[in-house]
Amino acid sequence: MKIEAIKNVNITILFSSPINHLLILQKDLLNLFKTGDPQKDKHTFIEAPGLKVLIFPNRQKEIVFEANRVLVSEKTGNLPRESEIIDDLQKLTAKNIIEQDKIAAYGFNYDIVVVPENRDFNINDFMGSKISTIGEDIKSFGFNLVFDKNNIKYTFGIKPIGNGEQKFVAHLNAHFAKESLNFEELKKEIITHFEKIKNIIKKL
């Protein structure tokens, strides 16, 4: 398999208790992320019980506050080394919008479109002989793996896009049971774990 496109990269922060949504004001968030460019600063703000979402469609940036999680996502298609999500997260912590004393863990998520490297790809080869015997005409197949390495829990999954083409979405979550954030380390880790999913994809 090979990478065709990067659809989404994010960092998710998990909290030990519910987030205080009273600290999350639309005006404060906009001040943090405004550029002065009217096009780039176009945004949508969604608010509901236990949920606040700030979306910058022209920057393909999204910041989500759930009950016990904060997600900072980017859908630009850029490589993680070019991503702004760690800088965006640091802005939130610098203004105490994120309560750092409640952090319980964090994780990186990558969603990537992958395609077979050669035209002779056969889904039966991908599934293996045992799975292929379940049905005579299997049209699509996916799987999910969970494994640990160096105190990091990984979840890797792949599933067909479903449009009849031989394209798949590969997902990797790298979960760290850490209660603090080191932003210099985060900038390295977001690249390191992208390399991890790249290496997995190459082996498929």
C-alpha positions as CSV (number, residue, x, y, z in Angstrom):
1,M,0.0,0.0,0.0
2,K,1.0,3.6,-0.5
3,I,-0.3,7.0,0.7
4,E,-2.5,8.9,-1.6
5,A,-3.6,11.7,0.7
6,I,-3.5,12.9,4.3
7,K,-7.1,13.6,5.4
8,N,-6.8,14.6,9.0
9,V,-4.1,15.0,11.7
10,N,-5.1,15.9,15.3
11,I,-4.0,15.8,18.9
12,T,-6.6,14.9,21.5
13,I,-6.2,15.8,25.2
14,L,-8.1,13.7,27.7
15,F,-9.0,15.1,31.1
16,S,-9.6,13.4,34.5
17,S,-12.7,15.4,35.1
18,P,-15.1,17.5,33.0
19,I,-13.8,20.6,31.4
20,N,-15.1,23.9,32.7
21,H,-16.8,25.3,29.6
22,L,-17.4,28.6,31.3
23,L,-13.7,29.3,30.7
24,I,-14.2,28.8,27.0
25,L,-15.5,32.0,25.4
26,Q,-15.9,32.5,21.7
27,K,-14.3,36.0,21.8
28,D,-11.2,34.7,23.6
29,L,-10.8,31.8,21.1
30,L,-11.1,34.2,18.1
31,N,-8.6,36.5,19.6
32,L,-6.1,33.6,19.9
33,F,-6.4,32.4,16.4
34,K,-7.3,35.5,14.3
35,T,-4.8,36.4,11.6
36,G,-6.2,39.8,10.4
37,D,-7.0,38.2,7.0
38,P,-10.9,38.3,6.6
39,Q,-10.8,35.2,4.5
40,K,-8.7,33.2,6.9
41,D,-10.6,34.4,9.9
42,K,-14.0,33.3,8.6
43,H,-15.3,30.9,11.2
44,T,-18.2,28.9,12.6
45,F,-18.8,28.6,16.3
46,I,-21.0,25.8,17.6
47,E,-22.2,25.6,21.1
48,A,-24.3,22.9,22.9
49,P,-24.4,21.4,26.3
50,G,-21.0,19.8,26.9
51,L,-19.7,20.9,23.5
52,K,-18.1,23.9,21.9
53,V,-16.5,23.9,18.4
54,L,-14.6,26.5,16.6
55,I,-14.1,25.9,12.8
56,F,-12.0,27.9,10.4
57,P,-13.1,26.4,7.0
58,N,-10.6,28.3,4.9
59,R,-7.7,27.2,7.1
60,Q,-9.2,23.7,7.5
61,K,-8.7,24.0,11.2
62,E,-11.0,22.8,13.9
63,I,-10.9,23.0,17.7
64,V,-13.4,20.9,19.7
65,F,-14.2,21.1,23.4
66,E,-16.2,18.0,24.6
67,A,-17.1,17.1,28.1
68,N,-13.7,15.4,28.9
69,R,-11.7,16.0,25.7
70,V,-10.2,18.7,23.6
71,L,-9.4,18.0,20.0
72,V,-7.2,20.2,17.8
73,S,-7.4,19.1,14.2
74,E,-6.1,20.1,10.8
75,K,-7.4,18.8,7.4
76,T,-5.1,20.7,5.1
77,G,-3.4,17.6,3.7
78,N,0.0,18.9,4.9
79,L,2.6,16.7,6.4
80,P,2.7,16.6,10.2
81,R,6.0,18.5,10.2
82,E,4.1,21.4,8.6
83,S,1.2,21.2,10.9
84,E,0.2,24.1,13.3
85,I,-1.8,21.9,15.7
86,I,0.9,21.8,18.4
87,D,1.3,25.6,18.2
88,D,-2.5,25.9,18.4
89,L,-2.6,23.7,21.5
90,Q,0.1,25.8,23.1
91,K,-2.0,28.9,22.6
92,L,-4.8,27.3,24.4
93,T,-2.7,26.4,27.4
94,A,-0.9,29.7,27.5
95,K,-4.2,31.5,28.1
96,N,-5.3,28.9,30.6
97,I,-8.3,27.9,28.4
98,I,-7.1,24.4,28.9
99,E,-6.9,23.4,32.6
100,Q,-3.5,21.6,32.6
101,D,-3.8,20.2,36.1
102,K,-6.7,18.0,34.9
103,I,-4.8,16.4,32.0
104,A,-4.8,12.6,32.2
105,A,-3.5,11.6,28.8
106,Y,-3.1,12.7,25.2
107,G,-2.9,11.1,21.8
108,F,-2.2,11.7,18.1
109,N,-4.6,10.7,15.4
110,Y,-3.9,10.3,11.7
111,D,-6.4,9.5,8.9
112,I,-4.8,8.7,5.6
113,V,-6.1,7.6,2.2
114,V,-4.1,4.6,0.9
115,V,-4.1,2.7,-2.4
116,P,-2.5,-0.5,-3.6
117,E,0.9,0.0,-5.1
118,N,0.2,-2.2,-8.1
119,R,-2.7,-2.9,-10.4
120,D,-2.6,-6.6,-9.7
121,F,-3.9,-6.0,-6.1
122,N,-6.4,-8.7,-5.1
123,I,-8.5,-8.2,-2.0
124,N,-8.2,-11.9,-1.2
125,D,-4.4,-11.5,-0.8
126,F,-5.1,-8.6,1.5
127,M,-7.5,-10.6,3.7
128,G,-5.6,-13.9,3.9
129,S,-6.8,-17.3,3.0
130,K,-8.9,-18.0,6.1
131,I,-11.0,-14.8,5.8
132,S,-11.5,-15.2,2.1
133,T,-13.2,-18.6,2.7
134,I,-16.0,-17.0,4.6
135,G,-17.7,-15.7,1.4
136,E,-17.3,-16.3,-2.3
137,D,-17.6,-12.7,-3.4
138,I,-16.3,-10.4,-0.6
139,K,-16.4,-6.8,-1.9
140,S,-14.6,-5.0,0.9
141,F,-12.6,-5.8,4.0
142,G,-11.0,-3.9,6.9
143,F,-9.4,-4.7,10.3
144,N,-8.3,-3.1,13.5
145,L,-5.2,-3.8,15.6
146,V,-4.2,-2.7,19.1
147,F,-0.7,-3.0,20.3
148,D,1.7,-1.5,22.9
149,K,5.3,-0.4,22.4
150,N,7.5,1.7,24.7
151,N,4.5,2.5,27.0
152,I,2.5,3.9,24.1
153,K,-0.8,2.2,23.1
154,Y,-1.4,2.1,19.4
155,T,-4.6,1.5,17.6
156,F,-4.3,0.9,13.8
157,G,-7.3,0.3,11.5
158,I,-8.0,0.2,7.8
159,K,-11.3,0.1,6.0
160,P,-12.4,0.6,2.4
161,I,-13.7,4.0,1.4
162,G,-16.8,2.3,-0.1
163,N,-17.0,4.0,-3.5
164,G,-16.1,0.9,-5.5
165,E,-12.5,1.9,-6.0
166,Q,-9.5,0.1,-4.4
167,K,-9.0,2.9,-1.9
168,F,-8.8,2.6,1.9
169,V,-8.7,4.9,4.9
170,A,-6.0,4.0,7.3
171,H,-6.2,5.3,10.9
172,L,-3.6,5.4,13.6
173,N,-4.0,6.5,17.2
174,A,-0.9,6.8,19.4
175,H,-2.0,7.1,23.1
176,F,0.2,8.5,25.9
177,A,-0.8,8.1,29.5
178,K,0.9,11.3,30.5
179,E,-0.4,14.0,32.8
180,S,1.6,16.9,31.4
181,L,2.5,18.4,28.0
182,N,6.0,19.1,26.7
183,F,5.5,21.1,23.5
184,E,9.0,20.5,22.1
185,E,8.5,16.8,22.6
186,L,5.0,17.0,21.1
187,K,6.4,18.5,17.9
188,K,8.8,15.6,17.6
189,E,6.2,13.0,18.5
190,I,3.7,14.1,15.9
191,I,6.3,13.4,13.2
192,T,7.6,10.2,14.8
193,H,4.2,8.6,14.9
194,F,3.4,9.7,11.3
195,E,6.5,7.7,10.3
196,K,5.0,4.8,12.3
197,I,1.8,4.7,10.3
198,K,3.8,5.2,7.0
199,N,5.9,2.1,7.9
200,I,2.8,0.1,8.7
201,I,1.2,1.0,5.4
202,K,4.3,0.0,3.4
203,K,4.0,-3.5,4.9
204,L,0.4,-4.0,3.8
